[in-house]
Structures are given as structure tokens and as C-alpha cells.
């Protein structure tokens, strides 16, 4: 039997967000529904379950962001999941900085419009991640961006000594990990998704190419 669609108040109770944050997320969803009719930012099927499939799926990463983190980069941000959701949830952290990378112009315009509607200060970069200049961030996130071995290549430019990478992955995660371990070394933890029985969150630290020796 299919579960009833998640409503905003149930999402807020499940994830523990303030009324102010919930209001920002409602404004985000309303704008997404408006733009999606013209630009197909997410599938119509998933939009019908937007609070579970997109908002809660993104928001669950917040619990894994270190308390001392002050910067986050979202790779292949698309319609803003998880980057914009996490930016809304981190708004109460003083000085928290969020950067969204997206290569498609119309999606960048949506991200800018959504951030403005949500009254969030985020930086939207319209460019290719593989061309990014090295710049360390405390947190790197991605959702439905690329196969893991390619995603790690993108993420490498954003690594610092204490960077934590949080990647939402689906049922092909074991195959992707097997391939990634051929060329990458990492400290890996897995967390079950709260929204998708076949989903997993990969928490990756100390990312480096295989054969690269870390200095002590």
C-alpha cells in the first residue's frame, strides 16, 4: 500500500525545523512548482511527493554536518537539492557560506530566484565542476550528480584537511563503491536513508587518489 504524501507539518516534525525555516522551504516548493511547469526542473511524479522525495531527502544530511562547519559546496545542484534546503537549515549558523555549482543556465536562474524568495545569501556558480579552481570547503554535497568515481574527481578540488563529503546514493551504490575503490582512498561511513529504503548516504573523509601518501 502506497504511503500518503508527506505534508509540510509532518516534515517539520520529522526533521525538527523551526517555523521560520519551514516558511522558507514552503516558499521554495511553491516557486519550484511554478517554474517546473515551464522548465521541467524535476519529474512531475517526484514533484507530487516533493516533501518526501526532495525536501526531506535533502534535509536529512543536516544531521551529519559537523557543528563547526562554516562552508558548504553543492555539486550539480540542479533544482537546489540538497544545497538550498541545507542553506535554509543552516541560516541560523553565524557566517555559514553556501555555494551551488550548476552548469545549466536556466537552473542557475531558478536557484538565484529561489534563494531570493527564501531570503538566503548563497552563491550560484554557473560552470563546470571539473574546471573549478581548488578551493577547500568544510562540507561537499551531491545528489543524483554523477557515478561515484566521477563525483570523487569533481569533489577533489574542494577538499581540505577536515572536509566531510555527504553523497546521497541509490541501489547501485555497491557497484559504484567497488569501482571507486580502484582509484580512490577514503575513510567511509554509510548511513541508511530515512526517505528511501534503497537509498544510502555516503559520508567520506580523507579523500585522496590511490597511491598518494598523506603527509603527517
Rosetta silent file (secondary structure, phi, psi, omega in degrees, C-alpha in Angstrom):
SEQUENCE: XXXXXXXXXXXXXXXXXXXXXXXXXXXXXXXXXXXXXXXXXXXXXXXXXXXXXXXXXXXXXXXXXXXXXXXXXXXXXXXXXXXXXXXXXXXXXXXXXXXXXXXXXXXXXXXXXXXXXXXXXXXXXXXXXXXXXXXXXXXXXXXXXXXXXXXXXXXXXXXXXXXXXXXXXXXXXXXXXXXXXXXXXXXXXXXXXXXXXXXXXXXXXXXXXXXXXXXX
SCORE:     score description
SCORE:     0.000 S_00000001
   1 L     0.000  130.370 -176.681    0.000    0.000    0.000 S_00000001
   2 L   -76.003  135.996 -179.347    1.421    3.376   -1.017 S_00000001
   3 L   -70.372  152.566  176.050    2.023    5.860    1.798 S_00000001
   4 L   -66.227  145.952  176.623    0.150    9.145    1.870 S_00000001
   5 L   -56.266  140.207  179.387    2.138   12.112    0.529 S_00000001
   6 L   -71.902  135.563  177.811    4.133   13.846    3.236 S_00000001
   7 L  -102.566  159.418 -175.011    2.761   17.254    4.222 S_00000001
   8 H   -54.804  -42.042 -178.179    4.936   20.189    5.381 S_00000001
   9 H   -65.094  -36.724  177.107    3.930   19.973    9.053 S_00000001
  10 H   -68.383  -37.699  174.616    4.799   16.265    9.180 S_00000001
  11 H   -59.737  -47.571 -178.006    8.141   17.018    7.544 S_00000001
  12 H   -60.518  -39.174  178.977    8.837   19.709   10.149 S_00000001
  13 H   -68.597  -38.427 -177.117    8.010   17.311   12.969 S_00000001
  14 H   -70.670  -38.241 -172.922   10.179   14.529   11.500 S_00000001
  15 H  -100.539  -19.756  177.131   13.254   16.653   10.849 S_00000001
  16 L    78.038   56.878  178.658   12.850   19.242   13.613 S_00000001
  17 L  -108.620  157.026  179.847   12.920   22.615   11.818 S_00000001
  18 L   -74.443  165.514  176.543   11.736   25.986   13.062 S_00000001
  19 H   -61.928  -37.425  179.774    8.614   27.728   11.775 S_00000001
  20 H   -63.076  -45.668  178.797   10.833   30.281   10.063 S_00000001
  21 H   -64.995  -42.033  178.869   12.779   27.581    8.215 S_00000001
  22 H   -61.241  -39.754  178.847    9.578   25.765    7.267 S_00000001
  23 H   -62.304  -39.987  177.936    8.169   29.005    5.845 S_00000001
  24 H   -65.609  -40.568  179.932   11.275   29.407    3.681 S_00000001
  25 H   -68.995  -35.087  175.324   11.013   25.833    2.446 S_00000001
  26 H   -63.383  -41.113  178.306    7.322   26.293    1.628 S_00000001
  27 H   -63.840  -38.309  177.576    8.219   29.361   -0.438 S_00000001
  28 H   -61.818  -50.032 -178.733   10.884   27.303   -2.211 S_00000001
  29 H   -62.420  -40.347  179.495    8.454   24.491   -3.048 S_00000001
  30 H   -61.865  -41.977  178.894    5.849   26.966   -4.311 S_00000001
  31 H   -69.075  -37.742  177.446    8.381   28.546   -6.669 S_00000001
  32 H   -60.702  -44.373  178.850    9.584   25.112   -7.814 S_00000001
  33 H   -61.997  -38.960  179.792    6.019   24.129   -8.715 S_00000001
  34 H   -66.043  -48.356 -178.350    5.605   27.384  -10.633 S_00000001
  35 H   -71.849  -32.530 -173.367    8.853   27.042  -12.595 S_00000001
  36 H   -65.035  -27.229  178.616    8.546   23.308  -13.143 S_00000001
  37 H   -63.731  -26.323 -178.228    5.502   23.757  -15.361 S_00000001
  38 H  -104.485  -30.465 -168.895    7.724   25.609  -17.837 S_00000001
  39 H  -118.788   -4.192  176.989   11.221   24.246  -17.294 S_00000001
  40 L    50.716   56.771 -179.218   10.873   20.614  -16.090 S_00000001
  41 L   -73.071  -36.521  174.165   13.383   21.000  -13.256 S_00000001
  42 L  -134.629  163.703 -178.716   12.238   17.778  -11.566 S_00000001
  43 L   -68.766  148.138  179.203    9.950   14.979  -12.756 S_00000001
  44 H   -60.712  -35.728  179.391    6.207   15.510  -12.342 S_00000001
  45 H   -62.588  -45.917 -179.007    5.969   12.215  -10.452 S_00000001
  46 H   -72.055  -29.630  179.280    8.517   13.253   -7.862 S_00000001
  47 H   -64.689  -30.562  177.913    7.008   16.738   -7.573 S_00000001
  48 L   -65.142  -21.526  177.898    3.775   15.139   -6.377 S_00000001
  49 L  -123.125   42.394 -170.175    5.772   13.849   -3.383 S_00000001
  50 H   -60.678  -35.429 -175.792    8.135   16.795   -3.155 S_00000001
  51 H   -71.219  -30.621  176.007    8.308   16.974    0.647 S_00000001
  52 H   -88.651  -50.434 -171.857    9.461   13.362    0.992 S_00000001
  53 H   -69.841  -31.752 -175.163   11.308   12.776   -2.285 S_00000001
  54 H  -118.116  -52.017 -173.642   13.203   16.050   -2.410 S_00000001
  55 H   -71.712  -54.430 -179.682   12.942   18.208    0.719 S_00000001
  56 H   -66.409  -39.336  178.560   13.239   15.556    3.446 S_00000001
  57 H   -56.113  -39.851  178.234   15.698   13.524    1.357 S_00000001
  58 H   -75.569  -44.883 -173.253   17.940   16.607    1.283 S_00000001
  59 H   -63.703  -26.864 -178.565   17.298   17.783    4.842 S_00000001
  60 H   -62.649  -20.114  178.000   18.412   14.501    6.404 S_00000001
  61 H   -69.167  -22.380 -175.721   22.011   15.436    5.551 S_00000001
  62 H   -57.036  -36.566 -178.277   21.863   18.295    8.038 S_00000001
  63 H   -66.807  -17.717 -178.331   22.353   15.934   10.980 S_00000001
  64 H   -99.122   -1.904  177.835   25.690   14.809    9.505 S_00000001
  65 L   -79.861  124.005 -178.401   27.134   18.306    9.046 S_00000001
  66 L   -57.025  145.683 -177.281   29.748   18.933   11.770 S_00000001
  67 L   -58.869  -32.016 -177.548   28.787   21.553   14.333 S_00000001
  68 L   -88.050   -0.288 -178.100   31.863   23.609   13.499 S_00000001
  69 L   -65.840  140.177 -179.848   31.327   23.626    9.724 S_00000001
  70 L  -131.177    4.085  178.522   31.045   27.081    8.179 S_00000001
  71 E  -150.137  144.654 -178.496   31.085   26.410    4.422 S_00000001
  72 E  -143.598  136.895  172.419   29.318   24.036    2.032 S_00000001
  73 E  -121.117  130.795  179.981   29.517   23.459   -1.709 S_00000001
  74 E  -106.746  122.325 -173.995   26.762   21.538   -3.525 S_00000001
  75 E   -95.125  128.728 -177.943   27.889   19.870   -6.755 S_00000001
  76 L    62.560   55.018 -167.116   25.470   19.683   -9.681 S_00000001
  77 L   -65.493  -25.517  176.648   22.820   21.483   -7.667 S_00000001
  78 L    60.434 -117.602  178.103   20.070   21.209  -10.296 S_00000001
  79 L   -88.895    8.183  175.290   16.851   22.445   -8.704 S_00000001
  80 L   104.290   11.636  178.644   18.667   23.042   -5.411 S_00000001
  81 L  -105.822  122.627    6.372   18.586   19.635   -3.746 S_00000001
  82 L   -95.389   -3.300 -167.712   20.227   19.276   -1.335 S_00000001
  83 H   -55.346  -49.536 -178.007   22.097   22.609   -1.373 S_00000001
  84 H   -68.504  -36.507  177.733   19.244   25.109   -0.988 S_00000001
  85 H   -62.750  -44.776 -179.330   17.477   23.001    1.635 S_00000001
  86 H   -68.688  -34.044  176.293   20.668   22.775    3.685 S_00000001
  87 H   -63.175  -40.459  177.718   21.307   26.503    3.262 S_00000001
  88 H   -63.913  -40.248 -178.455   17.856   27.200    4.697 S_00000001
  89 H   -74.120  -24.050 -178.555   18.513   24.907    7.635 S_00000001
  90 L   -94.499    4.621 -174.179   21.956   26.416    8.264 S_00000001
  91 L   -59.494  -28.864 -178.254   20.747   30.018    8.182 S_00000001
  92 L   -82.169   -4.460  175.307   20.979   30.266   11.954 S_00000001
  93 L   -83.091  118.569 -177.677   24.680   29.334   11.891 S_00000001
  94 L   -58.607  127.739  173.932   26.617   32.635   12.023 S_00000001
  95 L    74.229   12.589 -178.472   28.663   33.214    8.890 S_00000001
  96 L   -70.186  132.953 -175.430   27.689   29.953    7.178 S_00000001
  97 E  -115.602  132.505  179.048   28.532   30.083    3.456 S_00000001
  98 E  -125.217  130.117  176.800   26.829   28.023    0.732 S_00000001
  99 E  -119.952  131.566  179.452   27.975   27.724   -2.887 S_00000001
 100 E  -112.996  121.030  176.727   25.862   25.961   -5.532 S_00000001
 101 E   -97.792  127.926  178.316   27.564   24.649   -8.688 S_00000001
 102 E  -151.714  132.208 -175.546   25.352   24.153  -11.740 S_00000001
 103 L   -90.061  -16.156 -176.561   26.324   24.047  -15.427 S_00000001
 104 L   -96.202  123.779 -173.252   22.849   24.680  -16.946 S_00000001
 105 H   -58.297  -44.691 -177.025   21.895   28.334  -17.197 S_00000001
 106 H   -64.754  -32.317  177.553   18.127   28.001  -16.685 S_00000001
 107 H   -71.522  -35.978  175.801   18.703   26.016  -13.492 S_00000001
 108 H   -62.827  -40.631  178.997   21.089   28.688  -12.236 S_00000001
 109 H   -63.976  -38.421  175.889   18.417   31.315  -12.828 S_00000001
 110 H   -64.633  -44.852 -179.305   15.962   29.220  -10.830 S_00000001
 111 H   -58.754  -41.743  178.713   18.470   28.785   -7.995 S_00000001
 112 H   -65.522  -41.998  179.161   19.012   32.539   -7.837 S_00000001
 113 H   -65.993  -40.708 -179.747   15.263   33.203   -7.857 S_00000001
 114 H   -67.059  -42.699  178.704   14.634   30.583   -5.173 S_00000001
 115 H   -61.291  -40.465  178.118   17.410   31.915   -2.928 S_00000001
 116 H   -64.936  -43.401  179.521   15.949   35.408   -3.250 S_00000001
 117 H   -62.529  -35.128 -178.222   12.440   34.143   -2.458 S_00000001
 118 L   -86.203   -3.969 -177.309   13.809   32.309    0.601 S_00000001
 119 L    58.215   46.595  178.202   15.861   35.338    1.706 S_00000001
 120 L  -111.848  141.902  175.119   19.049   33.284    1.648 S_00000001
 121 L   -97.674   98.098  177.265   22.523   34.537    0.833 S_00000001
 122 L  -128.400  157.727  177.477   24.019   31.838   -1.388 S_00000001
 123 E  -106.011  123.038  177.460   26.459   31.959   -4.289 S_00000001
 124 E  -102.594  122.270  179.643   25.350   30.309   -7.536 S_00000001
 125 E  -110.184  115.716  178.487   28.184   29.415   -9.889 S_00000001
 126 E   -88.904   94.270 -177.467   27.244   28.692  -13.490 S_00000001
 127 L  -171.560  173.434 -179.393   30.141   26.484  -14.546 S_00000001
 128 L   -90.440  131.451 -176.101   31.552   23.003  -14.891 S_00000001
 129 H   -62.187  -34.932 -177.616   32.807   21.429  -11.685 S_00000001
 130 H   -69.651  -12.012  178.134   35.765   19.772  -13.394 S_00000001
 131 H  -102.040    3.772 -176.631   37.040   23.230  -14.349 S_00000001
 132 L   -70.756  140.008  173.869   36.781   24.671  -10.833 S_00000001
 133 L   -71.406  146.336  179.471   39.891   26.119   -9.222 S_00000001
 134 L   -56.726  132.120 -179.015   40.910   24.349   -5.992 S_00000001
 135 L  -158.490  112.627 -176.280   39.031   25.810   -3.012 S_00000001
 136 L   -73.829  140.637  173.441   38.539   23.969    0.276 S_00000001
 137 L  -126.331  154.826  176.933   35.100   23.688    1.867 S_00000001
 138 L   -70.831  -35.114 -176.871   34.086   22.160    5.186 S_00000001
 139 E  -134.875  135.845  173.695   31.271   20.164    3.540 S_00000001
 140 E  -120.751  127.950 -179.681   30.783   18.877   -0.019 S_00000001
 141 E  -124.198  157.606  174.838   27.351   17.548   -1.000 S_00000001
 142 E  -162.641  147.943  179.599   25.835   15.961   -4.091 S_00000001
 143 E  -146.167  123.112  179.069   22.608   14.213   -5.047 S_00000001
 144 L    52.916   41.822 -175.378   21.934   12.477   -8.388 S_00000001
 145 L   -95.748  -51.326 -175.197   25.000   14.211   -9.787 S_00000001
 146 L  -168.829  161.255  171.724   27.264   11.521  -11.279 S_00000001
 147 L   -55.206  149.147 -170.466   28.574    7.982  -10.711 S_00000001
 148 H   -55.733  -43.142 -176.438   30.728    7.932   -7.593 S_00000001
 149 H   -62.340  -35.828  176.719   34.100    7.528   -9.304 S_00000001
 150 H   -75.580  -39.352  179.547   33.427   10.639  -11.401 S_00000001
 151 H   -60.478  -40.269  178.574   31.875   12.504   -8.479 S_00000001
 152 H   -64.352  -34.130  175.338   35.003   11.983   -6.375 S_00000001
 153 H   -63.735  -40.969  176.328   37.037   13.513   -9.180 S_00000001
 154 H   -64.919  -43.658 -173.887   34.813   16.591   -9.084 S_00000001
 155 H   -69.315  -22.695 -174.518   34.946   16.752   -5.285 S_00000001
 156 H   -56.012  -37.059 -177.364   38.734   16.572   -5.109 S_00000001
 157 H   -66.126  -15.939 -173.536   39.123   20.279   -5.908 S_00000001
 158 H  -109.190   13.923 -176.125   37.085   21.203   -2.826 S_00000001
 159 L   -86.433  138.885  169.145   38.895   19.105   -0.222 S_00000001
 160 L  -123.506 -179.689 -177.233   40.577   20.474    2.877 S_00000001
 161 L   -58.635  -31.752 -175.885   42.167   18.585    5.801 S_00000001
 162 L  -115.388   15.467 -176.074   38.832   18.185    7.633 S_00000001
 163 L   -62.825  136.800  172.009   36.364   18.154    4.715 S_00000001
 164 E  -113.187  130.393  177.872   33.381   15.835    5.000 S_00000001
 165 E  -103.116  129.168 -179.861   31.662   14.700    1.787 S_00000001
 166 E  -122.448  108.764 -174.854   27.976   13.753    2.016 S_00000001
 167 E  -119.675  126.046  175.338   26.640   11.999   -1.075 S_00000001
 168 E   -84.600  125.118 -177.450   23.118   10.626   -1.499 S_00000001
 169 E  -131.482  160.667 -177.494   23.217    7.365   -3.454 S_00000001
 170 L  -108.344 -151.598 -170.502   20.748    4.712   -4.590 S_00000001
 171 L   -70.340  -13.580  178.345   20.663    0.966   -5.115 S_00000001
 172 L   -89.039   12.496 -172.233   23.759    0.896   -7.360 S_00000001
 173 H   -59.931  -37.494 -177.360   25.971    2.138   -4.523 S_00000001
 174 H   -66.280  -41.855  176.761   27.893   -1.136   -4.071 S_00000001
 175 H   -62.336  -43.264 -179.536   28.855   -1.276   -7.742 S_00000001
 176 H   -65.076  -39.494  178.619   29.881    2.380   -7.623 S_00000001
 177 H   -66.081  -41.445  178.619   31.979    1.855   -4.492 S_00000001
 178 H   -58.459  -43.885  179.279   33.757   -1.139   -5.995 S_00000001
 179 H   -68.505  -41.685 -177.579   34.731    0.944   -9.000 S_00000001
 180 H   -65.479  -35.818 -178.072   35.696    3.972   -6.909 S_00000001
 181 L   -67.405  -13.983  177.759   37.987    1.985   -4.621 S_00000001
 182 L   -69.988  -27.157 -175.357   40.162    1.123   -7.620 S_00000001
 183 L  -129.179   -1.448 -178.110   41.427    4.691   -7.850 S_00000001
 184 E  -131.778  148.202  171.515   40.490    6.418   -4.594 S_00000001
 185 E  -116.406  144.227 -174.441   41.268    6.012   -0.905 S_00000001
 186 E  -163.127  158.524  168.343   38.876    7.332    1.702 S_00000001
 187 E   -97.430  116.263 -168.172   37.524    6.988    5.216 S_00000001
 188 E  -116.964  134.756  169.218   33.972    5.805    4.602 S_00000001
 189 E  -130.148  144.814  179.042   30.820    5.612    6.723 S_00000001
 190 E  -115.622  142.014  178.309   27.377    4.622    5.462 S_00000001
 191 E  -131.301  134.535  177.794   24.039    5.834    6.775 S_00000001
 192 E   -67.404  140.592  175.076   20.637    4.485    5.830 S_00000001
 193 L   -70.953  140.074  176.877   18.348    6.926    4.078 S_00000001
 194 L   -85.333   -8.366 -174.074   15.298    7.946    6.111 S_00000001
 195 L  -117.136  -15.751 -174.551   13.262    8.534    2.954 S_00000001
 196 L  -138.911  113.955 -178.012   14.237    5.746    0.539 S_00000001
 197 L   -57.092  -27.695  179.872   14.560    2.071    1.545 S_00000001
 198 L   -96.373    3.024 -175.595   17.104    1.527   -1.247 S_00000001
 199 L   -94.549  159.594  178.294   18.995    4.740   -0.543 S_00000001
 200 E  -148.024  148.479  173.410   22.189    5.367    1.388 S_00000001
 201 E  -105.235  124.399  175.350   24.188    8.388    2.480 S_00000001
 202 E   -95.338  123.518  175.027   27.937    8.083    1.986 S_00000001
 203 E  -106.456  111.744 -171.909   29.989   10.065    4.482 S_00000001
 204 E  -120.035  128.279  175.488   33.514   10.333    3.083 S_00000001
 205 E  -127.048  165.972  176.488   36.558   11.887    4.732 S_00000001
 206 E    52.867   45.454 -178.772   40.294   11.912    3.958 S_00000001
 207 E   -73.214  131.941  176.872   39.655   11.592    0.227 S_00000001
 208 E  -158.531  156.429  175.008   42.767   11.064   -1.893 S_00000001
 209 E   -64.258  146.203  173.938   43.902    9.332   -5.056 S_00000001
 210 L   -59.661  135.442  179.540   45.165    5.786   -4.613 S_00000001
 211 L    93.457  -12.609  177.774   48.927    5.840   -4.259 S_00000001
 212 L   -86.674  127.362 -178.674   49.018    9.368   -2.807 S_00000001
 213 L   -94.694  126.672  178.446   50.668    9.402    0.609 S_00000001
 214 L   -77.922  133.915  177.987   49.248   11.864    3.123 S_00000001
 215 L   -76.587  147.848 -178.993   51.857   13.943    4.908 S_00000001
 216 L  -114.001    0.000    0.000   51.847   13.852    8.702 S_00000001
